[in-house]
Amino acid sequence: MPWGDTTSVREKVEKALAMCRPYLQADGGDVKLIRIGEDGIVEIMFEGTCVICPMSRMTLRAGVERTILQCAPEVKRVEAVMGK
């Protein structure tokens, strides 16, 4: 599948993350976009308390990924990566 304009996909993903941020920040966490692969996989990195939260996996799937997929249907999956 040709990806076309990745900038518009990036804007959609950033918009989705902006929608999630207030909920994450309310508990001392945050999320950062790392990259969008041509394979449709978005990589994000949790920050703050989200890094150590036992519920972060559920937050990833039920919150962040769901919101991104609604805003950017071109995305296939969202994966959390660890900071270096």
The first five atom37 places (N, CA, C, CB, O) and aatype in JSON, in Angstrom:
{
  "aatype": [12, 14, 17, 7, 3, 16, 16, 15, 19, 1, 6, 11, 19, 6, 11, 0, 10, 0, 12, 4, 1, 14, 18, 10, 5, 0, 3, 7, 7, 3, 19, 11, 10, 9, 1, 9, 7, 6, 3, 7, 9, 19, 6, 9, 12, 13, 6, 7, 16, 4, 19, 9, 4, 14, 12, 15, 1, 12, 16, 10, 1, 0, 7, 19, 6, 1, 16, 9, 10, 5, 4, 0, 14, 6, 19, 11, 1, 19, 6, 0, 19, 12, 7, 11],
  "atom_mask": [
    [1, 1, 1, 1, 1],
    [1, 1, 1, 1, 1],
    [1, 1, 1, 1, 1],
    [1, 1, 1, 0, 1],
    [1, 1, 1, 1, 1],
    [1, 1, 1, 1, 1],
    [1, 1, 1, 1, 1],
    [1, 1, 1, 1, 1],
    [1, 1, 1, 1, 1],
    [1, 1, 1, 1, 1],
    [1, 1, 1, 1, 1],
    [1, 1, 1, 1, 1],
    [1, 1, 1, 1, 1],
    [1, 1, 1, 1, 1],
    [1, 1, 1, 1, 1],
    [1, 1, 1, 1, 1],
    [1, 1, 1, 1, 1],
    [1, 1, 1, 1, 1],
    [1, 1, 1, 1, 1],
    [1, 1, 1, 1, 1],
    [1, 1, 1, 1, 1],
    [1, 1, 1, 1, 1],
    [1, 1, 1, 1, 1],
    [1, 1, 1, 1, 1],
    [1, 1, 1, 1, 1],
    [1, 1, 1, 1, 1],
    [1, 1, 1, 1, 1],
    [1, 1, 1, 0, 1],
    [1, 1, 1, 0, 1],
    [1, 1, 1, 1, 1],
    [1, 1, 1, 1, 1],
    [1, 1, 1, 1, 1],
    [1, 1, 1, 1, 1],
    [1, 1, 1, 1, 1],
    [1, 1, 1, 1, 1],
    [1, 1, 1, 1, 1],
    [1, 1, 1, 0, 1],
    [1, 1, 1, 1, 1],
    [1, 1, 1, 1, 1],
    [1, 1, 1, 0, 1],
    [1, 1, 1, 1, 1],
    [1, 1, 1, 1, 1],
    [1, 1, 1, 1, 1],
    [1, 1, 1, 1, 1],
    [1, 1, 1, 1, 1],
    [1, 1, 1, 1, 1],
    [1, 1, 1, 1, 1],
    [1, 1, 1, 0, 1],
    [1, 1, 1, 1, 1],
    [1, 1, 1, 1, 1],
    [1, 1, 1, 1, 1],
    [1, 1, 1, 1, 1],
    [1, 1, 1, 1, 1],
    [1, 1, 1, 1, 1],
    [1, 1, 1, 1, 1],
    [1, 1, 1, 1, 1],
    [1, 1, 1, 1, 1],
    [1, 1, 1, 1, 1],
    [1, 1, 1, 1, 1],
    [1, 1, 1, 1, 1],
    [1, 1, 1, 1, 1],
    [1, 1, 1, 1, 1],
    [1, 1, 1, 0, 1],
    [1, 1, 1, 1, 1],
    [1, 1, 1, 1, 1],
    [1, 1, 1, 1, 1],
    [1, 1, 1, 1, 1],
    [1, 1, 1, 1, 1],
    [1, 1, 1, 1, 1],
    [1, 1, 1, 1, 1],
    [1, 1, 1, 1, 1],
    [1, 1, 1, 1, 1],
    [1, 1, 1, 1, 1],
    [1, 1, 1, 1, 1],
    [1, 1, 1, 1, 1],
    [1, 1, 1, 1, 1],
    [1, 1, 1, 1, 1],
    [1, 1, 1, 1, 1],
    [1, 1, 1, 1, 1],
    [1, 1, 1, 1, 1],
    [1, 1, 1, 1, 1],
    [1, 1, 1, 1, 1],
    [1, 1, 1, 0, 1],
    [1, 1, 1, 1, 1]
  ],
  "atom_positions": [
    [[0.84, -1.18, 0.0], [0.0, 0.0, 0.0], [0.89, 1.24, 0.0], [-0.96, 0.0, 1.22], [1.71, 1.4, 0.9]],
    [[0.75, 2.12, -0.99], [1.55, 3.33, -0.98], [1.08, 4.28, 0.11], [1.48, 4.03, -2.34], [-0.11, 4.45, 0.35]],
    [[2.06, 4.88, 0.77], [1.74, 5.74, 1.92], [1.39, 7.16, 1.53], [2.89, 5.77, 2.86], [0.64, 7.82, 2.26]],
    [[1.89, 7.64, 0.42], [1.54, 9.0, 0.02], [2.12, 10.03, 0.96], [0.0, 0.0, 0.0], [3.32, 10.0, 1.26]],
    [[1.29, 10.95, 1.44], [1.72, 12.09, 2.24], [1.84, 11.71, 3.71], [0.74, 13.24, 2.08], [0.85, 11.71, 4.44]],
    [[3.06, 11.4, 4.15], [3.26, 11.01, 5.55], [3.1, 12.19, 6.5], [4.63, 10.4, 5.72], [2.85, 11.99, 7.69]],
    [[3.23, 13.41, 6.0], [3.06, 14.59, 6.85], [1.64, 14.64, 7.38], [3.4, 15.88, 6.07], [1.44, 14.93, 8.56]],
    [[0.65, 14.37, 6.54], [-0.73, 14.42, 7.0], [-1.01, 13.31, 8.02], [-1.7, 14.29, 5.82], [-1.77, 13.51, 8.96]],
    [[-0.39, 12.17, 7.83], [-0.55, 11.08, 8.81], [0.08, 11.53, 10.13], [0.11, 9.75, 8.3], [-0.5, 11.31, 11.2]],
    [[1.25, 12.13, 10.07], [1.92, 12.63, 11.28], [1.04, 13.64, 12.01], [3.28, 13.27, 10.92], [0.93, 13.6, 13.23]],
    [[0.43, 14.53, 11.26], [-0.44, 15.53, 11.88], [-1.63, 14.88, 12.57], [-0.93, 16.53, 10.82], [-2.03, 15.29, 13.65]],
    [[-2.19, 13.85, 11.93], [-3.32, 13.14, 12.54], [-2.9, 12.43, 13.83], [-3.9, 12.12, 11.54], [-3.62, 12.46, 14.83]],
    [[-1.72, 11.81, 13.79], [-1.22, 11.1, 14.98], [-0.93, 12.1, 16.09], [0.05, 10.29, 14.63], [-1.27, 11.85, 17.25]],
    [[-0.31, 13.22, 15.76], [-0.02, 14.24, 16.77], [-1.32, 14.78, 17.38], [0.8, 15.4, 16.16], [-1.38, 15.04, 18.58]],
    [[-2.34, 14.95, 16.56], [-3.64, 15.41, 17.06], [-4.22, 14.39, 18.04], [-4.62, 15.65, 15.88], [-4.74, 14.76, 19.09]],
    [[-4.12, 13.12, 17.69], [-4.62, 12.06, 18.57], [-3.87, 12.06, 19.9], [-4.51, 10.7, 17.89], [-4.48, 11.92, 20.96]],
    [[-2.55, 12.21, 19.84], [-1.76, 12.23, 21.06], [-2.11, 13.44, 21.92], [-0.27, 12.24, 20.74], [-2.14, 13.35, 23.15]],
    [[-2.38, 14.57, 21.28], [-2.79, 15.77, 22.01], [-4.11, 15.53, 22.75], [-2.92, 16.97, 21.06], [-4.34, 16.09, 23.82]],
    [[-4.97, 14.71, 22.17], [-6.23, 14.38, 22.82], [-6.01, 13.48, 24.04], [-7.18, 13.69, 21.82], [-6.77, 13.54, 25.0]],
    [[-4.98, 12.65, 24.0], [-4.68, 11.71, 25.1], [-3.91, 12.38, 26.23], [-3.89, 10.53, 24.57], [-4.04, 11.99, 27.4]],
    [[-3.1, 13.36, 25.9], [-2.18, 13.97, 26.87], [-2.82, 14.44, 28.17], [-1.51, 15.11, 26.24], [-2.27, 14.16, 29.23]],
    [[-3.95, 15.14, 28.15], [-4.5, 15.62, 29.42], [-4.77, 14.49, 30.42], [-5.79, 16.39, 29.16], [-4.59, 14.67, 31.63]],
    [[-5.19, 13.35, 29.93], [-5.48, 12.22, 30.81], [-4.19, 11.64, 31.38], [-6.26, 11.13, 30.05], [-4.12, 11.29, 32.56]],
    [[-3.17, 11.53, 30.55], [-1.88, 11.02, 31.01], [-1.21, 12.0, 31.95], [-0.97, 10.73, 29.81], [-0.65, 11.59, 32.98]],
    [[-1.25, 13.28, 31.62], [-0.61, 14.29, 32.44], [-1.29, 14.47, 33.79], [-0.59, 15.61, 31.71], [-0.65, 14.86, 34.76]],
    [[-2.57, 14.17, 33.85], [-3.29, 14.27, 35.13], [-2.71, 13.3, 36.16], [-4.78, 13.98, 34.92], [-2.82, 13.54, 37.36]],
    [[-2.09, 12.22, 35.68], [-1.48, 11.25, 36.58], [0.05, 11.32, 36.57], [-1.92, 9.85, 36.2], [0.73, 10.41, 37.04]],
    [[0.59, 12.41, 36.02], [2.04, 12.6, 36.04], [2.78, 11.95, 34.89], [0.0, 0.0, 0.0], [4.0, 11.81, 34.94]],
    [[2.07, 11.56, 33.85], [2.72, 10.91, 32.71], [2.61, 11.74, 31.45], [0.0, 0.0, 0.0], [2.1, 12.87, 31.47]],
    [[3.08, 11.18, 30.36], [2.98, 11.83, 29.05], [3.33, 10.8, 27.99], [3.92, 13.08, 28.96], [3.7, 9.67, 28.3]],
    [[3.2, 11.2, 26.74], [3.5, 10.33, 25.61], [4.17, 11.16, 24.53], [2.22, 9.63, 25.07], [3.85, 12.33, 24.34]],
    [[5.11, 10.54, 23.82], [5.87, 11.23, 22.78], [5.89, 10.36, 21.53], [7.32, 11.54, 23.27], [6.11, 9.15, 21.61]],
    [[5.66, 10.97, 20.38], [5.74, 10.25, 19.11], [7.2, 10.05, 18.75], [4.99, 11.02, 17.99], [7.97, 11.01, 18.73]],
    [[7.58, 8.82, 18.47], [8.96, 8.51, 18.08], [9.07, 8.44, 16.56], [9.42, 7.18, 18.72], [9.9, 9.13, 15.97]],
    [[8.24, 7.61, 15.94], [8.28, 7.54, 14.48], [7.03, 6.88, 13.93], [9.52, 6.77, 14.02], [6.3, 6.19, 14.64]],
    [[6.82, 7.11, 12.64], [5.74, 6.44, 11.92], [6.42, 5.67, 10.8], [4.66, 7.47, 11.37], [7.02, 6.26, 9.9]],
    [[6.31, 4.35, 10.85], [6.94, 3.53, 9.82], [6.09, 3.44, 8.57], [0.0, 0.0, 0.0], [4.88, 3.63, 8.61]],
    [[6.74, 3.16, 7.46], [6.02, 3.01, 6.2], [5.12, 1.78, 6.23], [6.99, 2.91, 5.04], [4.24, 1.63, 5.38]],
    [[5.34, 0.89, 7.2], [4.5, -0.3, 7.35], [3.22, -0.01, 8.12], [5.28, -1.39, 8.05], [2.42, -0.92, 8.36]],
    [[3.02, 1.25, 8.51], [1.8, 1.62, 9.22], [1.87, 1.46, 10.72], [0.0, 0.0, 0.0], [0.86, 1.56, 11.41]],
    [[3.07, 1.21, 11.24], [3.24, 1.04, 12.68], [3.78, 2.35, 13.27], [4.2, -0.14, 12.99], [4.8, 2.88, 12.83]],
    [[3.07, 2.83, 14.29], [3.47, 4.05, 14.99], [4.2, 3.64, 16.26], [2.23, 4.95, 15.32], [3.72, 2.78, 17.0]],
    [[5.33, 4.24, 16.5], [6.08, 4.0, 17.74], [5.95, 5.23, 18.63], [7.57, 3.68, 17.44], [6.21, 6.36, 18.21]],
    [[5.56, 4.98, 19.86], [5.45, 6.04, 20.86], [6.31, 5.67, 22.05], [3.96, 6.27, 21.3], [6.71, 4.52, 22.22]],
    [[6.59, 6.67, 22.88], [7.33, 6.4, 24.11], [6.57, 7.07, 25.26], [8.81, 6.92, 24.02], [6.29, 8.26, 25.22]],
    [[6.25, 6.27, 26.27], [5.63, 6.83, 27.46], [6.7, 7.54, 28.27], [4.94, 5.74, 28.29], [7.87, 7.15, 28.26]],
    [[6.28, 8.59, 28.99], [7.19, 9.35, 29.84], [6.57, 9.54, 31.21], [7.52, 10.71, 29.21], [5.38, 9.3, 31.4]],
    [[7.38, 9.97, 32.15], [6.89, 10.23, 33.5], [6.4, 8.96, 34.18], [0.0, 0.0, 0.0], [7.0, 7.9, 34.03]],
    [[5.32, 9.08, 34.93], [4.81, 7.94, 35.69], [4.28, 6.83, 34.79], [3.71, 8.39, 36.63], [4.13, 5.69, 35.24]],
    [[3.99, 7.13, 33.53], [3.52, 6.09, 32.6], [4.57, 5.0, 32.41], [3.15, 6.72, 31.25], [4.22, 3.85, 32.12]],
    [[5.84, 5.35, 32.56], [6.92, 4.39, 32.37], [6.84, 3.26, 33.39], [8.28, 5.1, 32.47], [7.13, 2.11, 33.06]],
    [[6.46, 3.58, 34.62], [6.44, 2.57, 35.69], [5.04, 2.07, 36.02], [7.07, 3.13, 36.94], [4.87, 1.19, 36.87]],
    [[4.03, 2.62, 35.36], [2.64, 2.26, 35.67], [2.31, 0.85, 35.17], [1.68, 3.27, 35.04], [2.55, 0.53, 34.01]],
    [[1.76, 0.0, 36.05], [1.39, -1.35, 35.62], [0.21, -1.37, 34.63], [1.04, -2.18, 36.83], [-0.04, -2.39, 33.99]],
    [[-0.49, -0.26, 34.5], [-1.64, -0.19, 33.59], [-1.26, 0.41, 32.23], [-2.75, 0.63, 34.22], [-2.14, 0.61, 31.39]],
    [[0.02, 0.69, 32.01], [0.41, 1.38, 30.77], [0.1, 0.56, 29.52], [1.89, 1.7, 30.81], [-0.2, 1.14, 28.47]],
    [[0.16, -0.75, 29.61], [-0.16, -1.59, 28.44], [-1.63, -1.44, 28.06], [0.17, -3.09, 28.73], [-1.98, -1.35, 26.88]],
    [[-2.49, -1.4, 29.07], [-3.9, -1.21, 28.8], [-4.16, 0.21, 28.29], [-4.73, -1.49, 30.06], [-4.98, 0.41, 27.39]],
    [[-3.46, 1.17, 28.85], [-3.59, 2.55, 28.38], [-3.17, 2.65, 26.92], [-2.73, 3.5, 29.26], [-3.79, 3.36, 26.14]],
    [[-2.11, 1.93, 26.56], [-1.63, 1.93, 25.18], [-2.72, 1.44, 24.24], [-0.38, 1.06, 25.04], [-3.03, 2.11, 23.25]],
    [[-3.31, 0.29, 24.53], [-4.3, -0.31, 23.63], [-5.66, 0.37, 23.69], [-4.46, -1.78, 23.95], [-6.23, 0.74, 22.66]],
    [[-6.19, 0.54, 24.89], [-7.56, 1.04, 25.04], [-7.66, 2.55, 24.91], [-8.12, 0.63, 26.38], [-8.73, 3.08, 24.6]],
    [[-6.56, 3.25, 25.14], [-6.6, 4.7, 25.09], [-5.86, 5.27, 23.9], [0.0, 0.0, 0.0], [-6.47, 5.81, 22.98]],
    [[-4.55, 5.15, 23.92], [-3.71, 5.79, 22.92], [-3.92, 5.18, 21.53], [-2.24, 5.69, 23.32], [-4.18, 5.91, 20.57]],
    [[-3.81, 3.86, 21.41], [-3.96, 3.24, 20.1], [-5.36, 3.46, 19.52], [-3.67, 1.74, 20.19], [-5.5, 3.78, 18.34]],
    [[-6.36, 3.31, 20.34], [-7.73, 3.49, 19.88], [-7.94, 4.91, 19.33], [-8.73, 3.21, 21.02], [-8.55, 5.1, 18.28]],
    [[-7.42, 5.9, 20.04], [-7.56, 7.29, 19.6], [-6.8, 7.54, 18.31], [-7.06, 8.25, 20.7], [-7.3, 8.21, 17.41]],
    [[-5.58, 7.01, 18.21], [-4.79, 7.18, 16.98], [-5.5, 6.53, 15.81], [-3.38, 6.59, 17.15], [-5.57, 7.13, 14.73]],
    [[-6.01, 5.32, 15.98], [-6.67, 4.62, 14.87], [-7.94, 5.35, 14.42], [-7.02, 3.2, 15.29], [-8.29, 5.31, 13.24]],
    [[-8.61, 6.01, 15.35], [-9.79, 6.79, 14.98], [-9.4, 8.03, 14.18], [-10.58, 7.19, 16.23], [-10.08, 8.39, 13.22]],
    [[-8.31, 8.67, 14.58], [-7.87, 9.9, 13.92], [-7.09, 9.63, 12.63], [-7.02, 10.72, 14.86], [-7.14, 10.42, 11.69]],
    [[-6.38, 8.52, 12.6], [-5.52, 8.18, 11.45], [-5.75, 6.73, 11.04], [-4.02, 8.42, 11.78], [-4.97, 5.86, 11.42]],
    [[-6.81, 6.46, 10.27], [-7.12, 5.08, 9.89], [-6.03, 4.42, 9.05], [-8.41, 5.05, 9.13], [-6.05, 3.2, 8.87]],
    [[-5.08, 5.2, 8.54], [-3.96, 4.63, 7.78], [-3.03, 3.82, 8.67], [-3.18, 5.74, 7.09], [-2.31, 2.94, 8.19]],
    [[-3.05, 4.1, 9.96], [-2.17, 3.42, 10.91], [-2.7, 2.01, 11.17], [-2.07, 4.22, 12.24], [-3.9, 1.8, 11.32]],
    [[-1.78, 1.06, 11.22], [-2.15, -0.34, 11.45], [-2.06, -0.74, 12.92], [-1.27, -1.25, 10.62], [-2.89, -1.49, 13.43]],
    [[-1.02, -0.21, 13.6], [-0.78, -0.61, 14.99], [0.08, 0.45, 15.68], [-0.08, -2.01, 15.05], [0.8, 1.2, 15.03]],
    [[-0.02, 0.48, 17.0], [0.79, 1.4, 17.8], [1.6, 0.56, 18.77], [-0.09, 2.46, 18.56], [1.06, -0.32, 19.45]],
    [[2.88, 0.82, 18.84], [3.78, 0.1, 19.74], [4.49, 1.1, 20.65], [4.81, -0.74, 18.94], [4.87, 2.19, 20.22]],
    [[4.66, 0.72, 21.9], [5.43, 1.53, 22.85], [6.87, 1.06, 22.83], [4.84, 1.44, 24.29], [7.13, -0.14, 22.88]],
    [[7.8, 1.99, 22.74], [9.21, 1.68, 22.78], [9.81, 2.27, 24.05], [9.94, 2.21, 21.51], [9.27, 3.22, 24.63]],
    [[10.91, 1.7, 24.47], [11.58, 2.18, 25.68], [12.59, 3.25, 25.32], [12.28, 1.01, 26.41], [13.19, 3.22, 24.24]],
    [[12.78, 4.21, 26.22], [13.78, 5.27, 26.01], [15.18, 4.72, 26.12], [0.0, 0.0, 0.0], [15.41, 3.65, 26.69]],
    [[16.1, 5.46, 25.57], [17.5, 5.0, 25.6], [18.28, 5.76, 26.61], [18.15, 5.14, 24.23], [19.48, 5.51, 26.78]]
  ]
}
